[in-house]
Structure formats: C-alpha cells, structure tokens
Amino acid sequence: MSRLGVLLGREITLAWGRGGGPLVSVGFYAGVATLLPLAIGPEADRLAGVALGAAWVALALASLLSLERLFERDYEDGALDLLTFAPTPLELTCAAKCLGQWIATGAPLALAAPIAAIGLGAPVHLAPLIFACALIGGLAFAFVGGIGAALSLGARRGGLLTAVIVLPLFVPPVIFGGGALSAFAGGLPWTAGFALMCAYTAAAVALGPIAMAAACRNALS
Amino acid sequence: MIRTLRLSDVAIQRGGRLLFEGLSLELAAGQACALTGANGAGKTSLLRAVAGLVDLATGQITFGDLDPADARGGGLHFVGHQDGLKPARTAREELAFWTRWFGGTDASAADAAQALALEPLLDLEVRRLSAGQRRRLALVRALAAPRPLWLLDEPLSPLDASWRLRFGEIMQSHLAGGGMILAAVHDPLPIPARSLEIVA
C-alpha cells in the first residue's frame, strides 16, 4: 500500500478509536433532529417548512465537532513532526488527513442526513439529493475545516478559534446546498446550486491543503 | 543519500531570545557528534533546525549537494522527547505504520524489533509501555527504515544500563555503515563521538 494509503487507513482507525469520534458527530446530529420538534412544535407543516434547512445546518455544525483534533493531537505528541520526514509533500499529507476525516465522519453523517431530514418532515423523494449534498458538502466541510484546525494549532482554546475561522467558510456550501434542496423540493431548477456546491468543494480540495500545510509548518517552527 | 552535514555560522532565536550564534559544525559519514550544554541552551532547537522544523536566525545548514527538502524527506530520523506514538494503538500497529511511512518494510520492522528485543511487547497498547520501552519502540522505528542521519534528543535517558550498552552497539553499527549521528545529551554517548558544547 502506498504511503498515503497507509496514512489514510491510520486516520480512519484513529478517528473511530478516538472515543468513537464519528459517533459523537452523528449523535449530535441526531440530537438536533430530535430536539428541534420539541422546540418549535410538532405540527407537520411547520416542521416540513424548516426540515431541509435545519438538517443542513445541523450537518455543518456536526461536522465542526471533530475538526479540532484533526491536527492537534499529532501536533501535541510529535507525530506531526515525524510526518514531515517523508518524501511526500506536506500538502498531500494534509489532504490525506482531511480525506480520512471525511470518510470517518462525513460519510456516516451523509448517511444520517436523509433519515434526519425525512424524520423532520422532508419529502421522501428528496433522500438521494440530500445524501449527495451531504456527501459532497461534507467533503468541503472537511477540507475548509482542516484550514481552521491547522491555523489554530498551538493556540489556547483552539476549538473556539477553529469554529470562528471555519464557520464563515461553511457559508457558501450551506447556501448552495440548501438552495439546491429547496429548489428541488419546490420543483424548481436545482442544478445550479448543486453545481456551485460541487465547484466550491473542488476548490476546497485543491486549495485547502496548501493553506493547511503552510499553517502546520508555521505551527511547527 | 546524505553523506555530509554542514552547519555554517548558525544562530537560533526562540521566543524573541537569541539562544546561540556563530555555531559551525561539519559531520561526515561515519561520524557522531554529541551536543552538550545547559538546559535551555538550544540543543533541541538545533536538532529541530537540522530537521527543518525551526527556522534559523542566521547561517546555513546544508547536506552536501542534496536539496535540503529531499535530504530531510528521505534521509533523516528524529528521535525526540515527543515520540508521536498513539497511546491507544498497539506497538505493532504503530511500528507498522511508521515503518511504511519512512519507507521500510514489514521484514525490516521485524528485524529491528528483534534487535531491541521488542517482539514480546508488540501486541501491547503503547500506553502500557514504560518510558524505556517506548523509547526502544521509537528507536526500533528508526532502525526499521534505514536512513543515514540520526538526530537524537537525549536518546539514552529513559534506558537502563544494559539497553544503553545495546543501543551503543547499534549506534556503532550505524556509523560503521556510513551513517551519521547528531545527539543532544547530558550523559556521554557510549560511542566515540566529538563533543560540541552550545553556549549562549
């Protein structure tokens, strides 16, 4: 297996071993979906009106939960130092870590997203698009989230800093993905919003690792 | 492959404080150098600078004709106080991962584990290992993927007398094979080595 493949496997294993990190995110997501009807009332019409938006926002926030530890544990225990001593560029190393984060956390959240949205009253026929948006949007969350996680390395209350950095970067995929879902539900053209979300994700995957590697180098020095 | 290491007029500044300046050193294949100095003198910072993890205030670090990034990416091992080992993973999992990461093989990992008698401990979680056993695991990791330059930060401190001697033999063998060792120490290395004291 290639060096990056080995790293990817380790990231997934560590994410699942880290006190069931992905389960915490999925549990948070399920919690929001469960509590929302209790807060705004159980009327089906009212819930159906906010189901897509609420599920989408909850997904973004659930993705945020596990981002703090993406680089921090490796930074604290010296593993990040050692990861730089390989012919693999640090940019690719960062990309592999984000991909591992997405597989370990983003994919389970994408599976949970249609269930939560339908549970809140979204139409069942939206399930495939909700899954696709959650999967692709989740990839953007992982890669732009990685930038925030890397920038907050070594900072006290790094989790708070990560959230402050990352939340503005989460806005475009939330708008594009939510827009695509609302348009599809309303029988309107929805592909533009979906395509914009895909484009944002592609940009995040392409450019995010460059920023992450620079931030990691800065933190290590 | 790294065959020489040259530090020319190096100065390092950390947290706004100049640790030292004007430090020069040349290390050739088969040579070892022990860095000595008081706590906080900058021994670890110097090792990290050679590893490319700390920027120099002034001076230059070269690895012969090699590009520094290539030399560091494939030519050195760093064994420091923070070993990068994950407490919840087994020693075998950690050894397998790092061996692959540094370009070694399963066979070389097995040989390295045998050299430091670590096989009986490989199925234990890293958090179950003592400080000395963890250090042996970190050293096995370096042995499993041969690289010419070893940067060692207090490599012997957690080891007992018998393992210090054994690791001395391994370092001697590394030097005999054309390797180089730059080590920050408080106790003398159990091998013939030049000494360079770092003073502010």
Interface residues (C-beta under 8 A of the other chain):
Chain A: M1 R3 V6 L7 R10 T13 L14 G17 D74 E76 D77 G78 A79 L80 D81 L82 L83 T84 F85 A86 P87 T88 L220 S221
Chain B: R48 A51 G52 L53 V54 D55 D70 R72 G73 G74 L76 H77 F78 G80 H81 Q82 D83 G84 L85 K86 A88 R89 E93 F97 W98 R100 W101 F102 G103
